[in-house]
Amino acid sequence: MTDKTSKPVAVVTGAAGDIGAAIAAHLSHSHRVAAVDIDLEALKGTVSSLSQGGTDITPFRCDLTDAADLKRLGEAVRQIGQVDTLVNNAGAAASLTLHQMTPETLASDVALNLEAALNCFKTFEQDLIGSGSGTVVNIASVNGLAAFGHPAYSAAKAGLIHATRAIAVEYGKYGIRANAVAPGTVKTQAWKIRQEANPDVFEEALSWYPFKTLPEPSDIAEAVAFLVSPSARCITGVCLPVDSGLTAGSPALPRTFTQSSDFDGL
Ligand SMILES: NC(=O)c1ccc[n+]([C@@H]2O[C@H](COP(=O)([O-])OP(=O)(O)OC[C@H]3O[C@@H](n4cnc5c(N)ncnc54)[C@H](O)[C@@H]3O)[C@@H](O)[C@H]2O)c1
């Protein structure tokens, strides 16, 4: 068993993915990181490359949609120390449109993007309370704030934003803060198939963004690290878009409304 008197533990789910790996790397400066993923091989690869920097990151295989797996995860993570941070980052989209959605893709989108995050919170509920200053960050999406396709995933992410507020309101008395981060388009392995279908997919997406740079995994990790840190000690129940302005609006419509070239691209 590891020394429990040192750094507290941050649980980061979906840590084999690009955003999760960036979050795990960032939080490893302040925490021991329990890196969780269903894909153990990929997770081991991520952890071994991050650990070359001398970081304290332990891999845990878990299917977050499986209750027995979650129970085992709670028991195993408790062996490495006191959990004070949970980052629910694992997520993926199955249904492309409502027309194509089936009961199976709807169930899988809701199970991973909403239910798994809440069940993971319940798994570590007592640990977060016991830490006296627990923090939860749920990785939502701009899809939880407006309609951009993948409707069942988006509805689940909107639910996750609500669940974040619910945790903030009910658990504030225990010193627990809960916030969400809503990334815009981030180039990760989740985009592989779409990029193969259309190599210009990121350039086309960028044309809708007011700020002409797409967020990278490290930008999401910076936001998470801030929300987890004491600098954010009075911030709870918010959803912080890290979206290069996408949810603020898109210049094309004001261009039409005003007929002003001030909204034209450079
Ligand atoms: N990439 C983007 O453009 C983007 C935009 C908005 C929101 N997000 C959100 O950011 C988060 C990370 O996205 P990403 O792009 O890094 O995705 P990713 O596909 O690269 O990583 C997701 C990880 O979750 C893991 N996972 C999937 N199902 C699991 C399960 N049942 N149990 C445990 N682990 C499981 C996968 O193995 C994978 O390693 C997701 O919640 C996603 O919805 C991503």
Ligand as a Chemical Component Dictionary entry (heavy atoms), coordinates in Angstrom:
data_LIG
# 
_chem_comp.id                   LIG 
_chem_comp.type                 NON-POLYMER 
_chem_comp.pdbx_formal_charge   0 
_chem_comp.three_letter_code    LIG 
# 
loop_
_chem_comp_atom.comp_id 
_chem_comp_atom.atom_id 
_chem_comp_atom.alt_atom_id 
_chem_comp_atom.type_symbol 
_chem_comp_atom.charge 
_chem_comp_atom.model_Cartn_x 
_chem_comp_atom.model_Cartn_y 
_chem_comp_atom.model_Cartn_z 
_chem_comp_atom.pdbx_ordinal 
LIG N1  N1  N 0  -12.909 15.687 -28.772 1  
LIG C1  C1  C 0  -13.892 16.575 -28.825 2  
LIG O1  O1  O 0  -14.069 17.292 -29.835 3  
LIG C2  C2  C 0  -14.819 16.748 -27.657 4  
LIG C3  C3  C 0  -15.717 17.820 -27.682 5  
LIG C4  C4  C 0  -16.600 17.997 -26.619 6  
LIG C5  C5  C 0  -16.574 17.117 -25.550 7  
LIG N2  N2  N 1  -15.694 16.082 -25.546 8  
LIG C6  C6  C 0  -15.733 15.177 -24.401 9  
LIG O2  O2  O 0  -14.451 15.061 -23.853 10 
LIG C7  C7  C 0  -14.290 13.759 -23.268 11 
LIG C8  C8  C 0  -13.039 13.085 -23.811 12 
LIG O3  O3  O 0  -13.150 13.024 -25.224 13 
LIG P1  P1  P 0  -11.969 12.567 -26.186 14 
LIG O4  O4  O 0  -12.158 13.299 -27.449 15 
LIG O5  O5  O -1 -10.647 12.628 -25.457 16 
LIG O6  O6  O 0  -12.415 11.059 -26.430 17 
LIG P2  P2  P 0  -11.529 9.737  -26.629 18 
LIG O7  O7  O 0  -12.372 8.819  -27.422 19 
LIG O8  O8  O 0  -10.182 10.105 -27.140 20 
LIG O9  O9  O 0  -11.391 9.215  -25.137 21 
LIG C9  C9  C 0  -12.476 8.682  -24.425 22 
LIG C10 C10 C 0  -11.954 7.568  -23.547 23 
LIG O10 O10 O 0  -13.066 7.038  -22.801 24 
LIG C11 C11 C 0  -12.867 5.630  -22.709 25 
LIG N3  N3  N 0  -14.136 4.929  -22.461 26 
LIG C12 C12 C 0  -15.161 4.750  -23.349 27 
LIG N4  N4  N 0  -16.120 4.012  -22.791 28 
LIG C13 C13 C 0  -15.714 3.715  -21.528 29 
LIG C14 C14 C 0  -16.283 2.952  -20.464 30 
LIG N5  N5  N 0  -17.473 2.340  -20.596 31 
LIG N6  N6  N 0  -15.588 2.857  -19.318 32 
LIG C15 C15 C 0  -14.363 3.446  -19.178 33 
LIG N7  N7  N 0  -13.789 4.170  -20.151 34 
LIG C16 C16 C 0  -14.458 4.306  -21.321 35 
LIG C17 C17 C 0  -12.289 5.237  -24.072 36 
LIG O11 O11 O 0  -11.633 3.973  -24.024 37 
LIG C18 C18 C 0  -11.345 6.414  -24.349 38 
LIG O12 O12 O 0  -10.033 6.152  -23.912 39 
LIG C19 C19 C 0  -15.578 12.993 -23.596 40 
LIG O13 O13 O 0  -16.468 13.072 -22.510 41 
LIG C20 C20 C 0  -16.147 13.764 -24.773 42 
LIG O14 O14 O 0  -17.538 13.640 -24.868 43 
LIG C21 C21 C 0  -14.818 15.869 -26.573 44 
# 
loop_
_chem_comp_bond.comp_id 
_chem_comp_bond.atom_id_1 
_chem_comp_bond.atom_id_2 
_chem_comp_bond.value_order 
_chem_comp_bond.pdbx_ordinal 
LIG N1  C1  SING 1  
LIG C1  O1  DOUB 2  
LIG C1  C2  SING 3  
LIG C2  C3  SING 4  
LIG C2  C21 DOUB 5  
LIG C3  C4  DOUB 6  
LIG C4  C5  SING 7  
LIG C5  N2  DOUB 8  
LIG N2  C6  SING 9  
LIG N2  C21 SING 10 
LIG C6  O2  SING 11 
LIG C6  C20 SING 12 
LIG O2  C7  SING 13 
LIG C7  C8  SING 14 
LIG C7  C19 SING 15 
LIG C8  O3  SING 16 
LIG O3  P1  SING 17 
LIG P1  O4  DOUB 18 
LIG P1  O5  SING 19 
LIG P1  O6  SING 20 
LIG O6  P2  SING 21 
LIG P2  O7  DOUB 22 
LIG P2  O8  SING 23 
LIG P2  O9  SING 24 
LIG O9  C9  SING 25 
LIG C9  C10 SING 26 
LIG C10 O10 SING 27 
LIG C10 C18 SING 28 
LIG O10 C11 SING 29 
LIG C11 N3  SING 30 
LIG C11 C17 SING 31 
LIG N3  C12 SING 32 
LIG N3  C16 SING 33 
LIG C12 N4  DOUB 34 
LIG N4  C13 SING 35 
LIG C13 C14 SING 36 
LIG C13 C16 DOUB 37 
LIG C14 N5  SING 38 
LIG C14 N6  DOUB 39 
LIG N6  C15 SING 40 
LIG C15 N7  DOUB 41 
LIG N7  C16 SING 42 
LIG C17 O11 SING 43 
LIG C17 C18 SING 44 
LIG C18 O12 SING 45 
LIG C19 O13 SING 46 
LIG C19 C20 SING 47 
LIG C20 O14 SING 48 
# 
